[in-house]
Amino acid sequence: MTYSELVTAIQTYTENTFPATTLADSTVVSSTTQINRFIQQAEQRIYNSVQFPPLRRNVTGNTTSTNKYLSCPTDFLSSYSLAVIDATGNYEYLLNKDVNFIRQAYPNPTTDVGIPKYYALFGPTVSGSTITTELSFILGPTPDAAYSVELHYYYYPLSITAGTSTAVTWLSENFDTVLLYGSLVEAYTYMKGESDMVALYDGKYKEALALAKRLGDGLERSDAYRSGQARLAPLPQNNGVQ
């Protein structure tokens, strides 16, 4: 389903073109802005409900010797894994811990140095006296050299609303039903529509979301090595026993 097809479907299902409206402060909100908001809200709900493969990104970087902090990517939401690559090219995956664990295990970051074994999400980075919106990791022990690192992390992919009328995304191509019904729930909520229609589309959305979760958190996690990822239990098999 392309962006144009999604917009047309929203307008057809709701029987509403969402004409431009003027706010109390004289700001004009266009039809496109309104519909895009429904779609973006639906995308956010879906992406926070199911961990699809397109939500994962991979980046490489380097630690700094004697610096216990490592900056997160600007679009970082949460981590899947963080690995340190030693001089021979071997990967050593760090264990995700709380900040207090690292502080207790390595109380003196100046002398407790070596190849990192643990990491924790530390919080926003600080530039001078300004706290930025970007996050950072704390490593334990403090790196004793500039090690290469590889981070797999969760982020929001580009919205279908950011492209042209023919734009598609992985979600719109593979699970257009969950995107459509999610957008309709947002649209009917905006319209203050009849409660039975809101309930109808919400039910359709949840049905489509359940199928999406079966793939994203079920089939694609059935043989996952790490247990930190969202994973549905496999369905019981019928071995002929009644």
C-alpha positions in Angstrom: 0.0 0.0 0.0 1.5 3.4 -1.0 1.1 6.6 0.9 -1.5 7.8 -1.6 -3.5 4.6 -1.3 -3.4 4.8 2.5 -4.7 8.4 2.5 -7.5 7.5 0.1 -8.5 4.5 2.2 -8.6 6.6 5.4 -10.8 9.2 3.7 -13.1 6.5 2.2 -13.5 4.5 5.4 -14.2 7.6 7.5 -16.2 9.4 4.7 -14.2 12.5 5.7 -11.6 14.5 3.7 -10.5 16.3 6.8 -10.7 19.8 5.3 -8.3 22.4 6.6 -9.2 23.8 10.0 -8.2 27.1 11.7 -7.1 27.0 15.3 -7.8 29.6 18.0 -4.5 31.3 17.4 -5.3 31.5 13.6 -3.0 28.7 12.7 -4.3 26.8 9.7 -4.0 23.0 9.9 -4.1 21.5 6.4 -5.9 18.2 5.5 -2.5 16.6 4.8 -1.2 17.6 8.2 -4.2 16.1 9.9 -4.0 12.8 8.1 -0.3 12.5 8.4 -0.7 12.9 12.2 -3.1 9.9 12.2 -0.6 7.8 10.3 2.4 8.8 12.4 0.5 8.1 15.6 -0.5 4.7 14.3 3.1 3.9 13.2 4.4 4.8 16.7 1.8 2.6 18.4 2.7 -0.3 16.1 6.5 0.1 16.4 6.2 0.1 20.2 4.1 -3.0 20.1 6.0 -5.3 17.8 9.8 -5.5 17.2 9.9 -5.9 13.4 13.3 -6.5 11.7 13.2 -3.0 10.0 13.3 -1.4 13.4 16.8 -2.6 14.0 19.9 -0.7 12.9 23.6 -1.5 13.1 26.4 0.9 13.6 30.1 0.7 14.5 32.2 3.1 16.5 35.1 3.3 18.9 35.6 3.7 22.6 38.0 6.3 23.9 40.9 5.2 26.2 40.2 6.2 29.8 36.7 7.4 28.9 34.0 5.3 30.6 31.2 6.9 28.4 30.1 6.0 24.9 27.7 8.2 23.0 24.5 6.6 21.6 23.4 7.3 18.0 21.1 10.3 17.6 18.1 8.1 16.6 18.7 5.6 19.4 15.7 4.3 21.3 16.9 1.1 23.0 19.7 -1.5 22.5 19.6 -5.1 21.3 23.3 -5.8 21.8 26.7 -4.1 22.2 29.9 -5.8 21.3 33.6 -4.9 21.7 35.9 -6.0 19.0 39.4 -6.8 20.2 42.7 -6.4 18.2 42.4 -9.9 16.7 38.8 -9.2 15.4 37.1 -11.3 18.0 33.6 -10.1 19.2 32.9 -9.9 22.9 29.3 -9.1 23.7 28.8 -6.9 26.7 26.2 -7.7 29.4 23.5 -5.1 29.9 23.4 -3.9 33.6 22.2 -1.1 35.7 24.4 1.9 36.3 24.6 1.1 40.0 26.0 -2.4 39.2 28.9 -0.9 37.2 29.5 1.8 39.8 29.7 -0.9 42.5 31.8 -3.4 40.4 34.2 -0.8 39.3 34.2 2.0 41.9 37.3 3.8 40.7 36.9 4.4 36.9 40.4 5.8 36.8 42.2 2.6 38.0 39.5 0.0 37.2 40.4 -0.2 33.5 40.5 -3.0 30.9 38.4 -4.3 28.0 34.8 -3.5 28.8 32.5 -6.4 30.0 29.3 -4.5 30.9 27.4 -1.5 29.8 24.4 0.4 31.0 22.2 3.2 29.6 23.6 6.2 31.6 21.3 9.0 30.5 21.5 12.3 28.5 24.9 13.6 27.6 26.1 16.9 28.9 27.7 19.6 26.8 29.1 22.2 29.1 26.2 23.2 31.3 23.6 22.0 28.8 21.9 18.7 29.1 21.3 17.4 25.5 18.5 15.1 24.2 21.1 12.5 23.2 21.8 9.5 25.4 25.0 7.8 26.4 26.3 4.4 27.7 28.5 3.9 30.7 31.1 1.0 30.3 32.7 -1.2 32.9 35.5 -1.4 33.3 36.7 1.8 31.8 38.3 1.1 28.4 42.1 1.0 28.5 42.4 1.5 24.8 40.4 2.6 21.8 38.3 -0.5 21.0 36.0 -0.9 18.0 32.4 -1.5 19.0 29.3 -2.7 17.2 25.9 -1.7 18.4 22.6 -3.2 17.3 19.7 -0.9 18.4 16.1 -0.1 18.1 14.9 3.1 16.3 11.9 4.5 14.5 12.3 4.0 10.7 11.3 6.8 8.4 7.5 7.4 8.3 5.6 6.7 5.1 4.4 10.3 5.4 8.0 11.5 4.7 8.0 10.3 1.1 6.1 11.0 -2.1 2.6 9.9 -3.0 4.0 6.5 -4.2 6.2 6.0 -1.1 6.0 2.6 0.6 7.6 1.2 3.8 8.2 -2.3 5.0 5.2 -2.0 7.2 2.9 -0.7 4.5 4.0 -3.5 2.1 3.9 -6.4 4.5 1.2 -5.4 7.1 -0.9 -2.7 5.5 -3.9 -3.8 7.5 -2.4 -3.0 10.9 -1.3 0.4 9.6 -4.7 1.2 8.0 -6.8 0.1 11.0 -4.4 1.9 13.4 -4.7 5.1 11.4 -8.5 4.7 11.4 -8.6 4.4 15.2 -6.7 7.7 15.4 -8.9 9.3 12.8 -12.2 8.3 14.5 -10.8 9.4 17.8 -10.1 12.8 16.3 -13.5 12.9 14.8 -15.1 12.0 18.1 -16.9 9.3 16.1 -19.5 6.9 17.3 -18.2 4.6 20.0 -19.3 1.5 18.2 -17.3 2.4 15.1 -14.3 3.3 17.2 -14.6 -0.1 18.9 -15.0 -1.9 15.6 -11.8 -0.4 14.1 -10.0 -0.9 17.4 -10.9 -4.6 17.3 -9.8 -4.9 13.7 -6.5 -3.1 14.6 -5.9 -5.5 17.5 -6.6 -8.6 15.3 -4.1 -7.3 12.7 -1.6 -6.5 15.4 -1.8 -10.0 16.8 -0.8 -11.4 13.4 2.0 -8.9 13.2 3.3 -9.9 16.6 3.2 -13.6 15.6 5.7 -12.8 13.0 7.8 -10.1 14.6 7.9 -11.4 18.2 7.1 -15.1 17.4 8.4 -16.7 14.3 11.4 -14.4 14.0 12.4 -15.0 17.6 11.9 -18.8 17.7 15.6 -19.5 17.7 17.0 -16.3 19.0 20.2 -16.6 21.0 19.7 -13.7 23.4 16.6 -13.8 25.6 16.5 -10.0 26.1 14.4 -9.6 23.0 10.6 -9.7 23.0 9.6 -13.2 22.2 6.3 -15.1 22.1 6.1 -18.6 23.3 5.7 -21.1 20.4 2.3 -22.6 19.9 1.9 -26.1 21.4 2.2 -28.9 18.9 -0.5 -31.5 18.5 1.2 -34.9 18.5 -2.1 -36.8 18.1 -2.7 -36.9 21.9 -6.3 -35.9 22.7 
